[in-house]
Amino acid sequence: MRFITLWIGRRPIRTAATVLTIALIAGLAALPSGCHRSKDEDGPTKLTVAYLGLTCEAPIFVAKEKGFFEEEGLDVDLKRTDWDGLREGLGNGRFDANHTLIMYLLQAIEKAPTIKITGGIHTGCLRLQAGAKSDIKTVADFKGKKVGVPTHLQSPPHMFACRVLVAHDMNPSLTPGDKNNDLEWVAMPPGDLEKALKDGRVDGVATSDPIGTILVGKGVVRTIADQAEDEPYAKEFCCASVVSAELAKENPKAAAKVTRALLKASKWVQENPKAAAELAVKNEYVSSSPEFNAQALSKLKYIPAVDECQKSVLSAAKEMKKAGLLKEDTDPEKIAKRAWIDLSEYGVTDEWLKGVKVEKVANGGRPELLDPVRFAALFEKKPCCGNCCCIRD
């Protein structure tokens, strides 16, 4: 039998190589697939947080650069991905956390319960808008019209538009050729929405900021429904912190830590939108100008909350079901419950959030908010890459 020598401290120990190999294999097999720490150990817990490169993801960048992850005892590696990669990565445990759209998350959770929502990051930026030259003055006026949607059907702006229409007793059917459909959807690249309106190819559009505000500033549209202003959507969270179900199960304490870091960073962004915008551009997380990025960030409301976010998950699920964005046999109450994880045991509560204090950076606060016309002019001066909003080509 072959023996090898191991050193523990200064003491040599001889052991059978075969036995050692078997023990090592057994030990590796017992490790969780995501390699998360399942209990407190010396040193920080290593996690991977995904991001898409959107302006609204500022809290992720702030949590990394301002040390909020580190304060929670986390060693976080940020990984850039795309929409499909984000959903798949959270589902298979390759990514541990992110913050993204609740409606997008619910569609993924409906297919497989591999993602858990943990807290609200910011409220909405989605709109349903009518062409300025159209005769559309109310939601009901969209009946029989053509509405442009960015990228593809069931993109976030399209989902919001469907919810608005259903709330006004209209049928926004997603089935092509459905004779009961009250309007026609036309999917196109986000950059083509303005031209499609001017050419008369569509009568209205579903948008997210900054595109919605830019179109208003150019006099191309008027807003019919605004997620940030109109009830019952005004208090609803658009984006929420999320962890993989794998992390939530194996290490709920780490899930709480990454959530607390993101919620604290959300507060920081609300106090320092200009500084957050500059940080994101400087560190090349977002491709935009600091000035334009600051304006886009300042139009969002980063008021993190826990209980209100849980309510947002349920209300979104109910309306998505009515709009045909979830399956006919999906129970909104059950999917909302399956989507949420209560981390109050580990300090993720509204009471904790009330006590969280963040710095106010000199000259890093809210810039003068430009009216739509000047905002559109700023865009013409330095076009953004399209990543400021919840859509990408």
N, C-alpha and C positions, 0 to 999 in steps of 0.2 A: 504493500500500500504506500502511495506517495504522500508525503507530508509537506506542508509549507509552514513558515513561521510568521505569526502575526505579532505586532508590537502594540500593546496597550499601555500607554504611558511609557515606562522604561522596562516593563516586564514582557519578555518574549513568551509566546504561547504557540506550541506546535499543534497543528490540527490536520485532520485528513482532508485532502483537497476535494475529494468527491463529496464528502459531507458538507464542506463549506459551500461548494457550488450549488448543491441542492438547496441549502439554506438561503443562499442569495437569490436563487430563482423563485423560491417560495415567497421571499420577502418582496421581490419586485412585483410578483403577481398580485400581491395583496394591496399594492398601491392603487389609489383611485386613478382613473384614466386621465383626469385633468391635472394630476400631480398637485392638488391643493393640500395645504396643511389642515388636517382634521382636528387638531388640538393645538393649544398654545405651545410654542417651541421658542427656543432662543432665536433671535433674529426676526426680521420682518417677514410677513406673509407675501409671497410672490403671486401677483395676479396680472392678467392681461385684459386691458380695457380697449375696446374697439372704438373707432370713430370714422366718420365719412368725409370730414372736411367741410362741414356746414357751419355757417356763422352761428346758428343757434346752439351749436355744441360747445360754446364758450366755457361753460362750467367744467367740462372735461379737461380742457386745456389749462384753465385756472387751477384746478385741483392738482394737476401735475406740476405746473411751474411755480405755484405759490406754496407748495409743500403740504397741502391738505391730506393727500394720500399718505405721505410720510408721517404726518402727525398721528394718523390712525394706526401706525405700525404696518403699513403696506409698502411693498416694493412693486410699483406698477409700471408695466411696459405698455405703452400706447401703440396700437397697431391699426394702420389705415386699411379700410376695406371698402366694398361697395354694398348696395342694398341687399343683394342676394347673399353675399358673403357674410354680412352681419347676421341675418336670420339663421343661416346655416351654422355659423360659428358659435352663436349663442346656444343653438339647439344641440350641437355635439360637444359642447364644453371647451372648444378651442378658444373662445372668448368668455371671460368671466362676467363682464359688465359693460354697460353703455347707457346712454339715455336717448330715447327716440320716441316716435309717435305712438300713442296709445292705440289708435285705430289699426295701424300697421302691425302692432304687437298682437292685438286680438285675433287678427286673421291668421297669424302664425300659430298662436296658442290653440286655435280651433283645430288645426291639423295635428298638433302634437303638444302635450303639456310640458315643454322643455324650457320654458321661459317664465320668470316671475317678476312682476312689477312691484316696486318697493316704495316709491314716493314721487310727488309731483315736482317738476322742474320749472316749467313756464307755461303760461296760457297761450291761446291760439293766435294764428296769423293767416287763417284761411278765409277766402271770400268767394261769393258768387256775384259776378258783375255783369251788367248789361252794356252793350255797345252804346256810346253816347248818341248815335244817330238812330238807334232803334226806338220802337214804341213801347219798350219794356219799362214799366214803372214799379211793378210789384212782382212777387214770386209767381203768382198765378199767370202773369203775362208771358212766362217762359213756355207756356203750352204751345206746341206746334213749332217751336223754334229750334235752331241748331246752336249747340253750346260746345265751345272748344275746351278741351282739357289737356293739361300738360303731360307729355310723355306717353301715357297709356291709361286705359280705363282702370279704375280703382287705385289711381295715384291719390295721395292724401287730399288734394284740392277737389278731385272728383268725388271722393267719399263724402266730404263735407257737403258738397252741392247736393248729392243724393239725399242726405239726411234732411237738408232744408226743404227740398221738394216734397218729400214724404210727409213732413210736418205740416205741409199746406195741402195735403190730400191729393198730391200728384203722383203719377207712376213714372219713376225714372228707370224703368227696366233696363238691365244690362244686356238683354238678349237681342241680337240684331234681328230686325224684321218683326219684332213683337208689335202687333197691331194695337195693343193696349198701351204702348209706350207714349207718354205725353210729349216727348221731345226727342231730338236726335243728338247723340254724342259724337264729337269729332276729335280724335286723339291726334296730337301733333307735338313737335319739339317746342319747349317753352318759348324759345326765341321767335317762333312763328305766330304766336297768339295775336300780337299787335297787327301784323300784316293781314292775318285772316279776318280780323274785325274790319279793317279799313277796306279790304277787298269785298266784303259782304259775304264771305264764305261761312261765317258764323255770326249769330246775333248777340251772343254773350260768351263769357268765359268763366271758368273756375280757376282761381289763382291762389298763390300764397305770397307773402311779402318776401322781398321788396317789389316783385313784379306788379302786384296789385296796386301799390302806391304809385309806382312809376307810371302805370297806365292812366291812373286818375290824374296825375300831374300833367300828362300829355294831352288831357282832354279826350282820351279815347274811350273811356268807360265811366259809368257811375255805379257805385256800390249798392247792391240790393240786400245782401246779407253779409254781415261781418262777424266772424267768430270771436273777435276780441271785444266787440261792443254790444252785440245783440243777445238778448236772452232767448233761450236758456243756456247759451254757450259761453257767455262772457266770463264766468268763473271756472269754466271747464279747462282742465289741463290738456294741452296739446301733446307735450312731451313729458315722459316720466323716466325715472331711473329704473333700470332693469338689470337683473342678474340671471345667469344660467340656472336652471333648476338643479343642475348637478352641484353647483357651488352652494345653493341654498340648502340642499340636503346634507352635503358633506361638511360644510363649514358655515353655518348660519351666522356665526360671529363675524367672519370675514365679509359675508354678504352685507351685514349691518355696517361694517366699517367703510366699505366702498360707497355705500348709500349715504352715510353721514358726510363723507368727504364731498360727494357730488351736491348734496343739498346745501352744505355750507358754501360751496363754490357758487351755487345759484344765487345765494344772498350777496356774495361778493360782486357778482356781475351786475346785480340790480343797483348796488351802490356805486360801482365803478365801470359803467359800460364803455366809456372811452378807453380806459386803461385795459380792459379785457379785450377790446377790439385790437388795440395796438399789440398786445401780447400775442394774440392769435396770428396776426400777420407777420410780426417779427420772427416768430418761431416756425413760420411756414406751415402752420396747420390749415390756414385758409388763404386762398389766392384772391386778394382784394386789396383795395387801398384802406389804410386805417380810418380815414375820414368816412368813406362809404360804409365800412364795416361798423363803425360806431353808430351811424344813423340807423342801420338795420337792426342792431342790437337794442337800441333805445326804444324801438317800437314794440318790443316784446316785454311782457311783465314777468320778471323772474321773482316770483313770490312763492318759494317752496312750501309745500304742505304735505301732510300724510293723510289725514282723514278725508280732506276734500279731494285728494287724488283717488282714493278708493271709491268715492261717490262718482267721480268722473269716469272711472272704468266701467261701472255699472250703467251709467246713463249712455255712454258711447255704445256699449254692447246692445242695449235695448233698441237704440235708434238704428244701429247697423243691421240688426235683425229685420226691422221694419223696412229698411231700404234695400233688402236683398243682398247685403254685403256679407252676411253670414248665412250658413245653410239653414234650410227650412226646419230641420229637426234640432237645431242648436238652441239650447235653453240659455238665454242671456244671464240669468241669475247664476247658473252653474258655471258658465265660462268666466264670469267676473270673479267668482269665488276661486276658481282654479287658477286664474291669472295672478291673484294677489297673494303676497306672503306678509304676515304680520311679524315685524321685527322689533316690536315694542319691548320685548324682553331684553333686547340688546341696545336699547336707548334710542331707537328711531321713532320719535314721537313728536307731536306738535308742541308739547311742553318743552322738550329739549330744544326744538328749533327757536322758540321764543327767547331762549337764553343765549343763543349763538350771536356773538358779536364779531363783526368784520371791520377791517380798517377802511378808511376813506383815503384813497390815494390823491395826493395833491394834483390838481388839474386832470384827474382821471374820471371825474363824475359825468353826469349827463350833459352832453353837448346841447346847444340850442337845436331844438327839433325843427327841421326844415319843413315848410309846407310842401304838399305834393308837387307843386310846380318847381320849386327850387330843388327838391329831392330828385326829380326827374332830370333836371339840368346837371346835377352832380353825377348822375349815372352816365349822361352823355359825355361828360368830361373824362370820366374814368369808369368804363363799363366793368361791371362785376363779372365773375366767371359763371354765375348761375348757382353757385353753391350756398348763397345766402339763405335760400329758401329750403322748403322740404321736398324739393324735386331736383332731379338731375337727369341729363340726357342719357 
